[in-house]
């Protein structure tokens, strides 16, 4: 019985971990007078963690009830799984060594919630997505939907940046050394990365599903 509900338990724990990490960071920054909500919630990692955490909690409860997942929910799971993978990869490749905002002074981010959002969360969510078997069997072309969430965030962030002259990440700042061309290049590369990952992750899930079917029906 315990093994039967282990995947659902991991999903709920991961969801609480992501939401809890955001709450932890907000609380810590507030206590240190360094919480700027309109900036904090503009970061893709935070937006992604909140949405992914909420999705995991909802689908985790459904998994405990042994409910199948429909097409829309499966596409949402795929999109947020890919988003969390990108959050982890981009953070470790481009952002982990970036200096804190000068307005933060000597403030240091709490280590564990930052690591959970950018490392443990992405690993757990992709493992959960690949091994879950109650999912709706969507077609491979559904992976195109993974670009919708990041593109909406990018459009919002660029428009906001031109209005406020503040950018959550240096690589989408057209006023940086690379200029507008550099910004567009990064946006294009990241969008392409999302799409490639979407097809890879969904393709892997389909292969695992077929392997399990063959194993159960020799």
C-alpha positions in Angstrom: 0.0 0.0 0.0 2.8 2.4 0.9 4.6 1.8 -2.5 1.3 2.3 -4.3 1.1 5.9 -3.0 4.8 6.7 -3.0 4.8 8.6 -6.4 1.8 10.7 -5.1 3.6 11.4 -1.9 6.8 12.5 -3.6 4.7 14.8 -5.8 3.0 16.4 -2.9 6.3 16.8 -0.9 8.0 18.4 -3.9 5.0 20.8 -4.3 5.2 21.8 -0.7 9.0 22.1 -1.1 8.7 24.6 -3.9 6.0 26.7 -2.4 7.7 26.5 1.0 11.0 27.6 -0.5 9.3 30.7 -1.9 7.6 31.5 1.4 11.0 30.9 3.2 12.7 33.4 0.9 10.0 36.0 1.2 9.9 35.7 5.0 13.7 36.0 5.2 14.0 38.9 2.9 11.1 40.7 4.7 12.7 40.2 8.1 16.0 41.6 6.7 14.1 44.6 5.0 15.2 43.4 1.6 11.9 42.2 0.1 10.8 44.0 -3.1 7.7 42.1 -4.1 7.2 43.5 -7.6 10.8 42.5 -8.4 10.9 39.2 -6.5 7.9 37.8 -8.2 9.1 39.0 -11.6 11.8 36.3 -11.7 11.0 33.3 -13.9 12.5 31.0 -11.3 10.0 32.2 -8.7 7.0 32.3 -11.0 7.9 28.8 -12.3 8.4 27.5 -8.8 5.0 28.8 -7.6 3.1 27.5 -10.6 4.9 24.1 -10.6 4.4 23.8 -6.8 0.7 24.4 -7.2 0.4 22.0 -10.1 2.3 19.3 -8.1 0.0 19.7 -5.1 -3.2 19.6 -7.2 -2.0 16.5 -9.2 -0.6 14.9 -6.1 -4.1 15.0 -4.5 -5.6 13.6 -7.7 -2.9 10.8 -7.6 -3.9 9.9 -4.1 -7.5 9.6 -5.3 -6.2 7.5 -8.2 -7.8 9.9 -10.8 -6.6 9.8 -14.4 -5.1 13.1 -15.8 -6.7 14.7 -18.8 -5.1 16.2 -21.9 -5.0 19.8 -20.6 -3.5 18.8 -17.2 -0.9 16.6 -19.0 0.2 19.5 -21.2 0.4 21.7 -18.1 2.5 19.2 -16.3 4.8 18.9 -19.4 5.1 22.7 -19.7 5.9 23.2 -16.0 8.3 20.3 -15.9 10.3 21.7 -18.8 10.2 25.2 -17.2 11.7 23.8 -14.0 14.4 22.0 -16.0 15.3 25.3 -17.8 15.3 27.1 -14.4 17.9 24.6 -13.1 20.0 24.6 -16.2 20.0 28.4 -16.7 20.8 29.1 -13.1 23.8 26.8 -12.9 25.0 27.8 -16.3 24.5 31.6 -16.2 23.3 32.9 -12.9 24.9 31.0 -9.9 27.9 33.3 -9.8 26.1 36.6 -10.5 26.6 39.1 -7.7 23.7 40.2 -5.5 21.9 43.4 -6.2 23.8 46.3 -4.7 20.7 47.4 -2.8 20.9 44.1 -0.8 24.1 45.2 0.9 25.6 42.2 2.8 22.4 40.2 2.6 22.8 36.5 1.7 20.0 34.3 0.3 19.0 31.3 2.5 20.9 28.4 1.0 18.4 25.5 1.2 15.3 27.1 -0.5 17.5 28.5 -3.2 19.0 25.1 -3.8 15.6 23.4 -3.8 14.1 25.8 -6.4 17.1 25.6 -8.7 18.4 22.0 -8.2 16.4 19.5 -6.2 13.0 20.7 -7.4 13.8 20.4 -11.1 15.3 16.9 -10.5 12.3 15.6 -8.6 9.7 17.1 -10.9 11.2 15.6 -14.1 11.5 12.2 -12.4 7.9 12.4 -11.3 6.7 13.3 -14.8 8.7 10.5 -16.5 7.5 7.7 -14.2 3.9 8.7 -13.7 1.6 6.4 -15.6 -1.9 7.8 -15.0 -1.2 10.6 -17.5 -3.2 11.3 -20.7 -1.2 10.0 -23.7 -0.8 13.3 -25.6 0.7 13.4 -29.1 4.3 14.4 -29.6 3.4 17.7 -31.2 1.8 18.8 -27.9 5.4 19.6 -26.9 5.0 22.9 -28.8 2.8 24.2 -26.0 5.9 24.3 -23.7 6.9 27.6 -25.3 3.7 29.4 -24.3 4.5 30.0 -20.6 8.0 31.3 -21.1 7.0 33.5 -24.1 4.2 35.1 -22.0 6.7 35.8 -19.2 9.3 37.2 -21.7 6.9 39.6 -23.4 5.7 40.8 -20.0 9.3 41.2 -18.7 10.5 43.1 -21.8 7.5 45.5 -21.7 7.9 46.0 -18.0 11.6 46.6 -18.4 11.1 49.3 -20.9 8.7 51.0 -18.5 10.7 50.6 -15.3 14.2 50.2 -16.6 14.6 47.1 -14.4 15.3 43.6 -15.7 15.1 40.4 -13.7 18.0 38.8 -15.7 20.9 40.5 -17.4 20.5 38.5 -20.7 17.1 40.0 -21.4 18.3 43.6 -20.8 18.6 45.4 -24.2 20.7 48.1 -22.5 23.5 45.6 -21.7 26.7 45.1 -23.6 25.1 42.8 -26.2 22.3 45.3 -26.8 18.9 44.5 -28.5 20.5 41.9 -30.8 22.0 40.1 -27.8 18.7 40.2 -26.0 16.8 38.7 -29.0 19.5 36.1 -29.4 19.1 34.9 -25.9 15.3 34.9 -26.1 15.5 32.9 -29.3 18.0 30.4 -27.9 16.0 30.0 -24.7 12.7 29.5 -26.6 14.5 26.9 -28.8 15.9 25.2 -25.7 12.3 25.0 -24.3 11.0 23.4 -27.5 13.8 20.9 -27.8 13.4 19.9 -24.1 9.7 19.6 -24.6 10.1 17.1 -27.4 12.9 15.2 -25.6 11.0 14.9 -22.2 7.7 13.9 -23.9 9.6 11.5 -26.2 11.3 9.9 -23.2 8.0 9.5 -21.4 6.5 7.8 -24.5 9.4 5.4 -24.7 9.1 4.5 -21.0 5.4 4.0 -21.4 6.0 1.6 -24.3 8.7 -0.3 -22.4 6.4 -0.8 -19.4 3.6 -2.0 -21.6 5.9 -4.5 -23.2 7.1 -5.6 -19.8 3.6 -6.1 -18.5 2.4 -7.8 -21.7 5.3 -10.1 -22.8 
